[in-house]
Amino acid sequence: MIVRRYFFEGRVQGVGFRYSIKQLAMGFDVTGWVRNLPDGRVEMLIAGELEEIEDFFEDLHDSPLDHHIREQEQQEAEMPEEGLSGFTIR
């Protein structure tokens, strides 16, 4: 299992981006969360098998959500101490 943190820039707040990310994640065997940041970006923490995460991003970039993303940054991350359950909006 891998854990990654993503930051999305663009028109990603106020357009249903987080809700759409959550709905998309429900179709994959991944856990994590997504939240707005004060600087206008959206942050997402996602955990799962590499293939599931890659498939999730393939669907994300094939969806209308892709048009809202100007930049995407990826970082390796650690599993939170409290663990992850489901996929939530924070």
N, CA, C and O atoms as a MOPAC input file, in Angstrom:
PM7 MOZYME 1SCF
protein

 N      0.84600 1    -1.18200 1     0.00000 1
 C      0.00000 1     0.00000 1     0.00000 1
 C      0.88300 1     1.23400 1     0.00000 1
 O      1.90000 1     1.29300 1     0.69100 1
 N      0.47200 1     2.22300 1    -0.79300 1
 C      1.19900 1     3.47600 1    -0.82300 1
 C      0.27000 1     4.60400 1    -0.36900 1
 O     -0.95300 1     4.49900 1    -0.45600 1
 N      0.87600 1     5.66600 1     0.11100 1
 C      0.12900 1     6.84200 1     0.55400 1
 C      0.74500 1     8.03700 1    -0.15700 1
 O      1.96000 1     8.23000 1    -0.14300 1
 N     -0.11700 1     8.83700 1    -0.77900 1
 C      0.35700 1    10.02400 1    -1.48500 1
 C     -0.50200 1    11.22900 1    -1.12800 1
 O     -1.69000 1    11.11800 1    -0.82800 1
 N      0.15300 1    12.38500 1    -1.17500 1
 C     -0.52400 1    13.66400 1    -0.95300 1
 C     -0.46700 1    14.41600 1    -2.28700 1
 O      0.57300 1    14.47000 1    -2.94300 1
 N     -1.59900 1    14.99000 1    -2.66700 1
 C     -1.68400 1    15.76300 1    -3.90100 1
 C     -2.19600 1    17.15400 1    -3.59300 1
 O     -3.01100 1    17.35100 1    -2.69200 1
 N     -1.70400 1    18.11600 1    -4.35600 1
 C     -2.18200 1    19.48700 1    -4.29800 1
 C     -2.63200 1    19.86900 1    -5.70200 1
 O     -1.89000 1    19.70500 1    -6.67100 1
 N     -3.85100 1    20.37900 1    -5.79900 1
 C     -4.41400 1    20.79300 1    -7.07700 1
 C     -4.57400 1    22.30200 1    -7.08100 1
 O     -5.09300 1    22.88500 1    -6.12900 1
 N     -4.12300 1    22.93100 1    -8.16200 1
 C     -4.30300 1    24.36900 1    -8.35000 1
 C     -5.15000 1    24.58500 1    -9.58800 1
 O     -5.17400 1    23.75500 1   -10.49800 1
 N     -5.83300 1    25.69500 1    -9.60800 1
 C     -6.68900 1    26.04700 1   -10.72700 1
 C     -8.03100 1    26.50200 1   -10.19900 1
 O     -8.11500 1    27.09800 1    -9.12500 1
 N     -9.07800 1    26.22300 1   -10.95000 1
 C    -10.43200 1    26.56600 1   -10.49900 1
 C    -10.99700 1    25.34600 1    -9.77300 1
 O    -11.86200 1    24.64000 1   -10.29000 1
 N    -10.48900 1    25.11900 1    -8.56600 1
 C    -10.80100 1    23.88800 1    -7.83400 1
 C    -11.60200 1    24.12700 1    -6.55500 1
 O    -11.91300 1    23.17700 1    -5.83600 1
 N    -11.93400 1    25.37300 1    -6.26700 1
 C    -12.79000 1    25.65700 1    -5.11700 1
 C    -14.05800 1    26.34000 1    -5.61900 1
 O    -14.01600 1    27.17900 1    -6.51800 1
 N    -15.18600 1    25.96100 1    -5.01900 1
 C    -16.45500 1    26.56700 1    -5.37500 1
 C    -17.09700 1    25.98800 1    -6.62900 1
 O    -18.02700 1    26.57800 1    -7.18100 1
 N    -16.60500 1    24.83500 1    -7.08300 1
 C    -17.13800 1    24.22000 1    -8.30400 1
 C    -17.54800 1    22.76000 1    -8.08500 1
 O    -17.80300 1    22.03800 1    -9.04900 1
 N    -17.61200 1    22.32000 1    -6.81500 1
 C    -17.96700 1    20.93300 1    -6.51900 1
 C    -16.82300 1    19.95500 1    -6.69900 1
 O    -17.04400 1    18.75100 1    -6.82300 1
 N    -15.60400 1    20.46600 1    -6.71500 1
 C    -14.42100 1    19.63500 1    -6.95700 1
 C    -14.25500 1    18.56000 1    -5.89300 1
 O    -14.06200 1    17.38900 1    -6.21800 1
 N    -14.32900 1    18.95200 1    -4.61800 1
 C    -14.12900 1    17.97100 1    -3.53400 1
 C    -15.20600 1    16.88900 1    -3.56600 1
 O    -14.90300 1    15.70300 1    -3.42900 1
 N    -16.45700 1    17.29500 1    -3.74600 1
 C    -17.55800 1    16.33200 1    -3.80700 1
 C    -17.35100 1    15.36400 1    -4.97600 1
 O    -17.55700 1    14.15900 1    -4.83100 1
 N    -16.95000 1    15.88400 1    -6.11600 1
 C    -16.73600 1    15.03400 1    -7.28900 1
 C    -15.56800 1    14.07500 1    -7.07600 1
 O    -15.62200 1    12.92400 1    -7.50800 1
 N    -14.50800 1    14.54900 1    -6.40900 1
 C    -13.36800 1    13.68000 1    -6.08000 1
 C    -13.83900 1    12.53800 1    -5.18100 1
 O    -13.48900 1    11.37800 1    -5.39700 1
 N    -14.63900 1    12.88400 1    -4.16900 1
 C    -15.14500 1    11.85500 1    -3.24900 1
 C    -15.98900 1    10.83500 1    -4.00500 1
 O    -15.83100 1     9.63200 1    -3.79700 1
 N    -16.87500 1    11.29100 1    -4.86800 1
 C    -17.72600 1    10.38200 1    -5.64300 1
 C    -16.87700 1     9.47200 1    -6.52800 1
 O    -17.15200 1     8.27700 1    -6.62800 1
 N    -15.86000 1    10.02100 1    -7.16300 1
 C    -14.97400 1     9.23800 1    -8.01500 1
 C    -14.22600 1     8.18900 1    -7.19800 1
 O    -14.08800 1     7.04500 1    -7.63200 1
 N    -13.74400 1     8.57300 1    -6.01800 1
 C    -12.97000 1     7.66200 1    -5.16400 1
 C    -13.79900 1     6.46000 1    -4.71800 1
 O    -13.25300 1     5.38600 1    -4.46400 1
 N    -15.12200 1     6.64200 1    -4.62300 1
 C    -15.97600 1     5.53900 1    -4.18200 1
 C    -15.94600 1     4.36100 1    -5.15900 1
 O    -16.30500 1     3.24200 1    -4.79100 1
 N    -15.52500 1     4.60300 1    -6.38900 1
 C    -15.44200 1     3.53400 1    -7.37800 1
 C    -14.12500 1     2.77800 1    -7.35300 1
 O    -13.89900 1     1.90000 1    -8.18500 1
 N    -13.26100 1     3.10500 1    -6.41300 1
 C    -11.94100 1     2.48200 1    -6.34100 1
 C    -11.66000 1     2.00300 1    -4.92400 1
 O    -12.27100 1     2.47200 1    -3.96300 1
 N    -10.74100 1     1.07400 1    -4.81000 1
 C    -10.34900 1     0.54800 1    -3.50500 1
 C     -9.26300 1     1.44400 1    -2.91700 1
 O     -8.10800 1     1.04100 1    -2.78900 1
 N     -9.65800 1     2.67500 1    -2.56000 1
 C     -8.74000 1     3.64800 1    -1.97700 1
 C     -9.40500 1     4.26900 1    -0.75200 1
 O    -10.62700 1     4.24700 1    -0.61200 1
 N     -8.58500 1     4.81600 1     0.12100 1
 C     -9.06800 1     5.56000 1     1.27800 1
 C     -8.37600 1     6.90900 1     1.27500 1
 O     -7.37200 1     7.10600 1     0.59200 1
 N     -8.92900 1     7.84000 1     2.05200 1
 C     -8.27000 1     9.13600 1     2.15100 1
 C     -9.23600 1    10.25100 1     2.43000 1
 O    -10.33400 1    10.03500 1     2.94300 1
 N     -8.81300 1    11.45500 1     2.08300 1
 C     -9.62900 1    12.63500 1     2.29900 1
 C     -9.22600 1    13.72700 1     1.31900 1
 O     -8.16700 1    13.66900 1     0.69400 1
 N    -10.09900 1    14.72400 1     1.20000 1
 C     -9.84700 1    15.87800 1     0.34200 1
 C    -10.34000 1    17.11400 1     1.07800 1
 O    -11.37000 1    17.06500 1     1.75000 1
 N     -9.60500 1    18.23800 1     0.95700 1
 C    -10.00600 1    19.45400 1     1.65600 1
 C     -9.52000 1    20.69700 1     0.90300 1
 O     -8.53400 1    20.65400 1     0.16700 1
 N    -10.24000 1    21.80200 1     1.11100 1
 C     -9.82500 1    23.09800 1     0.58800 1
 C     -8.72200 1    23.66000 1     1.46400 1
 O     -8.69500 1    23.42100 1     2.67100 1
 N     -7.81900 1    24.40100 1     0.85900 1
 C     -6.77700 1    25.11300 1     1.58300 1
 C     -7.04200 1    26.61700 1     1.48300 1
 O     -7.64000 1    27.07800 1     0.51100 1
 N     -6.60100 1    27.37700 1     2.47900 1
 C     -6.85000 1    28.82600 1     2.47200 1
 C     -6.26300 1    29.54700 1     1.25900 1
 O     -6.74400 1    30.61800 1     0.88700 1
 N     -5.22200 1    28.97100 1     0.63500 1
 C     -4.57300 1    29.63900 1    -0.50400 1
 C     -5.25700 1    29.35900 1    -1.84200 1
 O     -4.74600 1    29.75200 1    -2.89100 1
 N     -6.41300 1    28.67900 1    -1.81200 1
 C     -7.16000 1    28.42000 1    -3.04400 1
 C     -6.90200 1    27.06000 1    -3.66900 1
 O     -7.56500 1    26.68400 1    -4.63500 1
 N     -5.95100 1    26.32400 1    -3.12800 1
 C     -5.67900 1    24.98100 1    -3.63900 1
 C     -6.57400 1    23.96700 1    -2.93800 1
 O     -7.23600 1    24.27500 1    -1.94700 1
 N     -6.57800 1    22.75200 1    -3.47500 1
 C     -7.23500 1    21.61300 1    -2.83000 1
 C     -6.16200 1    20.58300 1    -2.54000 1
 O     -5.32100 1    20.28800 1    -3.38900 1
 N     -6.19600 1    20.03500 1    -1.32500 1
 C     -5.25100 1    19.00300 1    -0.90600 1
 C     -5.99200 1    17.68300 1    -0.79300 1
 O     -7.12400 1    17.63000 1    -0.31100 1
 N     -5.33400 1    16.60700 1    -1.24800 1
 C     -5.92100 1    15.27500 1    -1.14200 1
 C     -4.86100 1    14.30300 1    -0.63300 1
 O     -3.72000 1    14.31400 1    -1.09300 1
 N     -5.25600 1    13.46400 1     0.32300 1
 C     -4.42300 1    12.36000 1     0.78200 1
 C     -5.12600 1    11.09700 1     0.33900 1
 O     -6.30900 1    10.91300 1     0.62100 1
 N     -4.41200 1    10.22100 1    -0.35500 1
 C     -5.01400 1     8.99700 1    -0.88200 1
 C     -4.09400 1     7.82500 1    -0.59300 1
 O     -2.87400 1     7.93200 1    -0.72000 1
 N     -4.68800 1     6.70400 1    -0.20400 1
 C     -3.92000 1     5.49100 1     0.10600 1
 C     -4.56300 1     4.31000 1    -0.60400 1
 O     -5.78600 1     4.22200 1    -0.71100 1
 N     -3.72900 1     3.41200 1    -1.08100 1
 C     -4.21700 1     2.21700 1    -1.75000 1
 C     -3.08600 1     1.55300 1    -2.50500 1
 O     -1.92800 1     1.95900 1    -2.40200 1
 N     -3.42600 1     0.54400 1    -3.25400 1
 C     -2.43500 1    -0.11000 1    -4.09600 1
 C     -2.12600 1     0.80700 1    -5.28300 1
 O     -2.99300 1     1.55500 1    -5.73400 1
 N     -0.90500 1     0.74900 1    -5.77800 1
 C     -0.46200 1     1.63000 1    -6.85200 1
 C     -1.40900 1     1.57900 1    -8.05000 1
 O     -1.76300 1     2.62500 1    -8.59400 1
 N     -1.81700 1     0.40300 1    -8.46200 1
 C     -2.68300 1     0.26400 1    -9.63500 1
 C     -4.03500 1     0.95800 1    -9.42600 1
 O     -4.56300 1     1.57700 1   -10.35000 1
 N     -4.59100 1     0.85800 1    -8.22300 1
 C     -5.86700 1     1.51700 1    -7.92800 1
 C     -5.71400 1     3.03600 1    -8.00400 1
 O     -6.57300 1     3.72300 1    -8.55700 1
 N     -4.62500 1     3.55400 1    -7.45100 1
 C     -4.39300 1     5.00100 1    -7.47800 1
 C     -4.17300 1     5.46900 1    -8.91400 1
 O     -4.69200 1     6.51100 1    -9.31600 1
 N     -3.41400 1     4.71200 1    -9.67700 1
 C     -3.19200 1     5.07800 1   -11.07900 1
 C     -4.50300 1     5.06000 1   -11.86300 1
 O     -4.74900 1     5.95500 1   -12.67200 1
 N     -5.34600 1     4.05500 1   -11.63400 1
 C     -6.64100 1     3.98300 1   -12.31000 1
 C     -7.54400 1     5.14000 1   -11.89000 1
 O     -8.25500 1     5.70500 1   -12.72100 1
 N     -7.51700 1     5.49600 1   -10.60400 1
 C     -8.27100 1     6.64300 1   -10.10100 1
 C     -7.86800 1     7.90700 1   -10.85300 1
 O     -8.73000 1     8.66200 1   -11.30500 1
 N     -6.56700 1     8.14100 1   -10.98900 1
 C     -6.10500 1     9.35100 1   -11.66800 1
 C     -6.38000 1     9.32200 1   -13.15900 1
 O     -6.60400 1    10.37000 1   -13.76400 1
 N     -6.36800 1     8.15500 1   -13.75400 1
 C     -6.73000 1     8.05400 1   -15.16500 1
 C     -8.18600 1     8.49800 1   -15.35900 1
 O     -8.49000 1     9.26700 1   -16.27100 1
 N     -9.07000 1     8.01500 1   -14.50300 1
 C    -10.47500 1     8.42700 1   -14.56600 1
 C    -10.63900 1     9.90900 1   -14.22400 1
 O    -11.44500 1    10.60100 1   -14.84600 1
 N     -9.88700 1    10.39700 1   -13.24800 1
 C     -9.95300 1    11.80900 1   -12.87500 1
 C     -9.60500 1    12.69000 1   -14.07300 1
 O    -10.31000 1    13.65600 1   -14.36700 1
 N     -8.52600 1    12.35500 1   -14.75600 1
 C     -8.07900 1    13.19200 1   -15.86700 1
 C     -8.90500 1    12.97500 1   -17.13400 1
 O     -8.82400 1    13.77600 1   -18.06500 1
 N     -9.68900 1    11.91500 1   -17.18200 1
 C    -10.62800 1    11.69900 1   -18.29200 1
 C    -11.98500 1    12.33500 1   -18.01200 1
 O    -12.85800 1    12.34100 1   -18.88000 1
 N    -12.17100 1    12.87100 1   -16.80200 1
 C    -13.45600 1    13.43700 1   -16.39200 1
 C    -13.46100 1    14.96000 1   -16.59600 1
 O    -12.41600 1    15.55200 1   -16.86600 1
 N    -14.63700 1    15.59200 1   -16.46900 1
 C    -14.70700 1    17.05400 1   -16.54800 1
 C    -13.88200 1    17.76600 1   -15.46400 1
 O    -13.56200 1    18.94500 1   -15.61700 1
 N    -13.54000 1    17.07900 1   -14.38500 1
 C    -12.72000 1    17.68600 1   -13.32900 1
 C    -11.36200 1    18.15100 1   -13.86500 1
 O    -10.80100 1    19.13200 1   -13.37700 1
 N    -10.84800 1    17.45500 1   -14.85100 1
 C     -9.52600 1    17.77000 1   -15.39300 1
 C     -9.45200 1    19.21000 1   -15.89200 1
 O     -8.39400 1    19.83500 1   -15.82300 1
 N    -10.56000 1    19.73700 1   -16.39300 1
 C    -10.57300 1    21.09700 1   -16.93700 1
 C    -10.39800 1    22.15000 1   -15.84700 1
 O    -10.05100 1    23.29200 1   -16.14700 1
 N    -10.63000 1    21.78900 1   -14.60200 1
 C    -10.47900 1    22.72400 1   -13.48600 1
 C     -9.05200 1    22.74900 1   -12.94800 1
 O     -8.68200 1    23.67900 1   -12.23100 1
 N     -8.25100 1    21.74600 1   -13.28100 1
 C     -6.89600 1    21.61600 1   -12.72700 1
 C     -5.88600 1    22.29900 1   -13.64300 1
 O     -5.73500 1    21.92800 1   -14.80700 1
 N     -5.20000 1    23.29900 1   -13.10300 1
 C     -4.13300 1    23.96500 1   -13.84500 1
 C     -2.78900 1    23.30700 1   -13.53200 1
 O     -1.94200 1    23.13900 1   -14.41000 1
 N     -2.61500 1    22.93900 1   -12.25900 1
 C     -1.37600 1    22.30100 1   -11.81200 1
 C     -1.68300 1    21.25100 1   -10.77200 1
 O     -2.61700 1    21.39600 1    -9.98300 1
 N     -0.89000 1    20.18800 1   -10.77300 1
 C     -1.05200 1    19.09600 1    -9.80300 1
 C      0.33200 1    18.72900 1    -9.28900 1
 O      1.24300 1    18.45300 1   -10.06900 1
 N      0.47800 1    18.72800 1    -7.97100 1
 C      1.74300 1    18.36000 1    -7.34000 1
 C      1.53100 1    17.09000 1    -6.52800 1
 O      0.51800 1    16.94100 1    -5.84500 1
 N      2.48800 1    16.18500 1    -6.60700 1
 C      2.40200 1    14.90900 1    -5.88000 1
 C      3.56000 1    14.78600 1    -4.91600 1
 O      4.69200 1    15.14400 1    -5.24200 1
 N      3.27400 1    14.27100 1    -3.70600 1
 C      4.30500 1    14.01600 1    -2.70300 1
 C      4.04700 1    12.65000 1    -2.07600 1
 O      2.89800 1    12.25900 1    -1.87000 1
 N      5.10900 1    11.94100 1    -1.77800 1
 C      4.95500 1    10.71000 1    -1.00400 1
 C      4.55200 1    11.11900 1     0.40200 1
 O      4.95800 1    12.18100 1     0.87400 1
 N      3.77000 1    10.30500 1     1.07100 1
 C      3.29100 1    10.64700 1     2.40800 1
 C      3.32000 1     9.41300 1     3.29400 1
 O      3.52800 1     8.29300 1     2.82800 1
 N      3.11000 1     9.64400 1     4.57000 1
 C      3.02900 1     8.57000 1     5.56400 1
 C      1.56200 1     8.33600 1     5.90900 1
 O      0.74300 1     9.25200 1     5.83100 1
 N      1.24200 1     7.11900 1     6.28500 1
 C     -0.10400 1     6.82600 1     6.76700 1
 C     -0.30800 1     7.59400 1     8.07100 1
 O      0.53500 1     7.51100 1     8.96400 1
 N     -1.40600 1     8.34000 1     8.20300 1
 C     -1.66400 1     9.04300 1     9.46500 1
 C     -1.75900 1     8.05900 1    10.62800 1
 O     -2.18700 1     6.91800 1    10.45400 1
 N     -1.35700 1     8.51000 1    11.81100 1
 C     -1.39500 1     7.64700 1    12.99500 1
 C     -2.79200 1     7.11100 1    13.26100 1
 O     -2.94800 1     5.96900 1    13.69400 1
 N     -3.80800 1     7.92700 1    13.00600 1
 C     -5.18400 1     7.49100 1    13.24300 1
 C     -5.70800 1     6.58600 1    12.13000 1
 O     -6.81900 1     6.06300 1    12.21400 1
 N     -4.88400 1     6.40500 1    11.07100 1
 C     -5.30400 1     5.56400 1     9.96200 1
 C     -6.31200 1     6.27300 1     9.07400 1
 O     -6.62000 1     7.44600 1     9.28900 1
 N     -6.81600 1     5.57400 1     8.09300 1
 C     -7.79900 1     6.12600 1     7.17100 1
 C     -8.94500 1     5.14700 1     7.04400 1
 O     -8.73900 1     3.93300 1     7.03300 1
 N    -10.14100 1     5.67000 1     6.94900 1
 C    -11.33000 1     4.83400 1     6.78700 1
 C    -12.23700 1     5.51500 1     5.76800 1
 O    -12.70000 1     6.63200 1     5.99900 1
 N    -12.49000 1     4.85800 1     4.65600 1
 C    -13.32000 1     5.44900 1     3.62900 1
 C    -12.62600 1     6.61700 1     2.94700 1
 O    -11.40800 1     6.77000 1     3.03600 1
 N    -13.40500 1     7.42700 1     2.27600 1
 C    -12.86900 1     8.62100 1     1.62200 1
 C    -13.78400 1     9.77600 1     2.00200 1
 O    -14.98000 1     9.74100 1     1.71300 1
 N    -13.23100 1    10.80400 1     2.65000 1
 C    -14.05500 1    11.86900 1     3.21700 1
 C    -13.65900 1    13.24900 1     2.70900 1
 O    -12.57300 1    13.45100 1     2.16600 1
 N    -14.56900 1    14.18200 1     2.90100 1
 C    -14.30500 1    15.59000 1     2.65400 1
 C    -14.05800 1    16.21200 1     4.02100 1
 O    -14.84000 1    16.02100 1     4.95200 1
 N    -12.97700 1    16.94600 1     4.13100 1
 C    -12.64400 1    17.61700 1     5.40000 1
 C    -12.93800 1    19.09500 1     5.30000 1
 O    -12.72500 1    19.83300 1     6.26200 1

